[in-house]
Amino acid sequence: MGSGFAVDGGILTTQRKAGAALADAAWTLAEKLGCATLELRGGEAPAGLAWQAKADAYLGFARPLAADDDTELKAVPKRHRAEIRKGLANDLTFESGRDKRLRDIHYRLYAHSVHHLGTPVFPRALFDGVLDRLGADADIAVVSKDGKPLSAVISLYHGGACMPYWHGAADGARTMRSNEALYFLLMRQARERGCTTFDFGRSKVGTGPAAWKKAGASKANRSAIICAPRRARRRATSIRSRSNIGARSNIGKSSPKASRR
């Protein structure tokens, strides 16, 4: 499964043999396209020397939702807990939905944040398409102060998990701790709709977002990428080829021990 706009992906199968065939087919396509690596974002690594678990690039963050707000607060480190409480004390307004007004707010805050990071901004059509297609399995949560939106995120819901995905924030978000309040109140909403897991998504090791998510999730609980460099692929193929040649060259030959018998 390709996941250019997603966190997880990789091989989807219940049969190991089918998984190996899919991995080989993916490699064939990657080499045809001239790709330097092939990434499987999640799942088990296929068998073979070419595939390597790369745990030092990305981390994923997910944890079970607590039974209530008090327990939820106790589940996060003390320092982050204090930041959440500061945000909740700022008399912020939380709302969620999928209407045009919230879509406009989210895209404005998202584009503002991404511009500051210096990375490309995804088109508005992507978010509209996700919200329209997924319906009740996706929504926008917004936190505001005195009518001014400060933080917003599009969340996806699947398999009992709430996955806040595309986030954006205004310049005053850090001062008001609106991001901390947003995610905490989103946890409450997810709990109320029957979710049991809150998945913060993945971030690069050693970055600010990874540290922030670790504070909310308490720990990083998975490496998020499996990759196979093409050099390793060629080396593994070469080793297999030499092994096969050696095996064929011994066909029909008796071993010294067999001859002595």
Residue pairs with C-beta under 8 A, 6 or more apart in sequence:
1 9
1 10
1 11
1 12
2 9
3 9
3 10
3 41
5 122
5 126
6 41
7 41
7 60
7 163
7 165
7 201
7 202
7 224
8 41
8 42
8 60
8 202
8 224
9 40
9 41
9 42
10 40
10 41
10 42
10 43
10 226
11 19
11 22
11 23
11 26
11 40
11 43
11 46
13 19
13 22
16 47
19 44
19 46
20 46
20 47
23 40
23 46
23 48
23 51
26 38
26 40
27 38
27 50
27 228
27 233
30 37
30 38
30 230
31 230
35 230
36 229
36 230
37 227
37 228
37 229
37 230
38 227
38 228
39 225
39 226
39 227
40 46
40 225
40 226
40 227
41 202
41 224
41 225
41 226
42 222
42 224
42 226
43 226
45 51
45 52
45 53
45 226
48 236
49 232
49 235
49 236
49 239
50 228
50 229
50 232
50 233
50 235
50 236
50 237
51 226
51 228
51 232
52 226
52 227
52 228
52 229
52 232
53 223
53 226
54 223
54 225
54 226
54 227
55 223
56 205
57 204
57 205
57 223
57 224
57 225
57 227
58 202
58 203
58 204
58 205
58 223
58 224
58 225
59 202
59 203
59 204
59 205
59 210
59 214
59 220
59 222
59 223
59 224
60 199
60 201
60 202
60 220
60 221
60 222
60 223
60 224
61 199
61 200
61 201
61 202
61 203
61 210
61 213
61 214
61 216
61 217
61 219
61 220
61 221
62 161
62 197
62 198
62 199
62 200
62 217
62 221
62 222
63 75
63 197
63 198
63 217
63 218
63 219
63 221
64 196
64 197
64 198
65 72
65 162
65 187
65 190
65 191
65 195
65 196
65 197
65 198
66 72
66 74
66 75
66 187
66 191
67 191
69 184
69 188
72 184
72 187
72 188
73 81
73 84
73 85
73 184
74 81
75 218
76 84
76 215
76 216
76 218
77 215
77 218
79 215
80 180
80 215
80 216
83 177
83 180
84 177
84 180
84 181
84 184
86 177
86 180
87 176
87 177
87 178
87 179
87 180
87 181
87 184
88 181
88 184
90 145
90 176
90 177
90 178
90 181
91 145
92 143
92 144
92 145
92 150
92 176
92 178
92 181
93 143
93 144
93 145
93 147
94 141
94 142
94 143
94 181
94 182
94 185
95 102
95 141
95 142
95 144
96 102
96 139
96 140
96 141
96 142
96 186
96 189
97 139
97 140
98 131
98 138
98 139
98 140
102 140
102 142
102 152
103 124
103 127
103 128
103 131
103 140
105 140
105 142
105 149
105 152
106 127
106 140
106 142
106 152
106 153
106 154
106 166
106 168
107 124
107 127
107 168
108 149
108 168
109 149
109 150
109 151
109 152
109 168
109 169
109 170
110 121
110 127
110 152
110 166
110 167
110 168
111 121
111 168
112 168
112 169
112 170
112 171
113 167
113 168
113 169
114 120
114 121
114 122
114 168
115 121
122 166
127 154
127 166
130 138
130 154
130 156
131 138
131 139
131 140
131 154
134 156
136 157
137 156
137 157
137 158
138 154
138 155
138 156
138 157
139 154
139 155
139 157
140 152
140 153
140 154
140 155
141 152
141 153
141 155
141 164
141 182
141 185
141 186
141 189
142 149
142 151
142 152
142 182
143 149
143 150
143 151
143 152
143 178
143 181
143 182
143 185
144 150
145 172
145 176
145 178
148 170
148 172
149 170
150 169
150 170
150 172
150 173
150 176
150 178
151 167
151 168
151 169
151 170
151 173
151 178
151 179
151 181
151 182
152 167
152 168
152 169
152 182
153 164
153 165
153 166
153 167
153 168
153 182
153 183
153 186
154 164
154 165
154 166
155 162
155 163
155 164
155 165
155 186
155 190
156 162
156 163
156 165
157 163
157 190
157 193
157 195
160 194
160 195
160 196
160 197
161 195
161 196
161 197
161 198
161 199
162 186
162 187
162 189
162 190
162 195
162 197
162 198
162 199
163 199
163 201
164 183
164 186
164 199
164 200
164 201
165 201
167 179
169 178
169 179
170 178
172 178
173 179
179 212
183 200
183 216
187 198
190 198
198 217
200 213
200 216
200 217
201 213
202 224
203 209
203 210
203 213
204 210
210 220
213 220
214 220
